[in-house]
Amino acid sequence: MTILIKNGRVINPATGTDETLDVLVENGVVTRTEKSIKEKCDRVIDAKGCFVMPGFIDMHVHLRDPGFEQKETIETGARAAVHGGFTTILAMPNTKPVVDNPDVVNYVHNKAKTVGAANVLQVGAVTKGQQGKELSDIEGMVKAGIPAISEDGKSVMNAQLYREAMELAAKYNIAVLAHCEDINLVNGGVMNEDVNARELGLGGITNSVEDIIIARDIMLSRDTGARLHLCHCSTKDSVSMVKHAKMERIHVTAEVCPHHFTLTSDDIRKIEPTVDTEKKVAIEADADTNYKMNPPLRGREDREALRQAVADGTIEVIATDHAPHTAEQKSRGLAGSAMGIVGLECAFPLLYKYMVLPGIVTLEKLVALMAVNPRRIFGLGGGLHVGDQADFTVLDLDARYRVDPATFLSMGRATPFAGWEVQGRAAMTVVGGREVFRDETMKTNR
């Protein structure tokens, strides 16, 4: 099978490429990227007016399968990924059963191959059942193909046990993805500790909940030599600690989510107190649960620090923390609803509209954050280099529209960005040389 993508503007920060080129794919591999390739192919796609980029990699996705298929399945999550231009996603292990042994790893990998959409790399849990008491079968899961371990959704509070896990991660050369949260300091909090929480009468989550565990995990990384990757950083002090760790040559990388450096707690849509005239009862003040995630939206100083950290390279990755829940689980008010929003299908258009177009980051920088740096951190292949497995996305950056959760392929619908004007959309996504998604309204069809 041969595919020829013609006349697209190829953006590949890994090679410093930014020019109009043709891309030839033969038997799933990129074999040529040149001007005006004249080759008889099975498929010829005119990408004039579109951009061709290495496929995005999301290092932080919750697929919910096995065990919570009412929220998301491997199939719906993988198809949502390619809809958003992602060719590879890393699945977190907080499923039921927890991914703490090779059998569950194999289940996810095999099911993803059957779906045939995005590449799915399953992350293994640090402890059995994520109970924080006994290490998982890390060696067995490494043999089954995990790229990393994580206790995502919580932190391993036993520092000695976590140190032992990091020693094993260093031994097997896999990464440790750290969800940094001191559970004892959360103390029932559901949103950022600030004036907004006090106005709503809700428990707040302080920055120290995250910062204390980040400091601990960096020190453990230093002591063990493990490659530590900090998930969903949200505080200004997290930035300071990552910057210091890099200066000390500790093996630490970090990610930020689109919501944490576009929104603050001031943006949470509040629901004013009213009276139900039929039932004659007061309805207390609350807030839109589409703004409830963990870690929570922080203050303006935190957001500005995160933006600066992305710009100066302190934070090297953008990940979505795609966390689907059922509509019922997000309808219990801010105090009672599940934490988490979806992000696979709106991440790039949001970032292009609100980060690239205003000049906060360049397009090349955004591609590095979403595609190039994750590959480097995990030693992953695929992309647009000659000889690579052909994993790339073709984007129409002129497409303007509003975020509409009803169009998501994910089963999750919770997003604070519903109705936002965005720009840019995947016209086609190619994984392993196979066209796995194509938007029939995009420029590539004209």
Secondary structure, 3 states (H helix, E strand, C coil): CEEEEEEEEEEECCCCEEEEEEEEEECCEEEEEECCCCCCCCEEEECCCCEEEECEEEEEECCCCCCCCCCCCHHHHHHHHHHCCEEEEEECCCCCCCCCCHHHHHHHHHHHHHHCCCEEEECEECEHHHCCCCECCHHHHHHHCCCEEECCCCCCCCHHHHHHHHHHHHHHCCEEEECCCCHHHHCCCCEECCHHHHHHCCCEECCHHHHHHHHHHHHHHHHHCCEEEECCCCCHHHHHHHHHHHHCCCCEEEEECHHHHCCCHHHCCEECCEEECCCCEEECCEECHHHCCCCCCCCHHHHHHHHHHHHHCCCCEECCCECCCCCHHHCCHHHHCCCCCCCCCCHHHHHHHHHHCCCCCCHHHHHHHHHHHHHHHHCCCCECCCCCEECEEEEEEEEEEECCHHHCCCCCCCCCCCCCEEEEEEEEEEECCEEEEECCCCHHHC
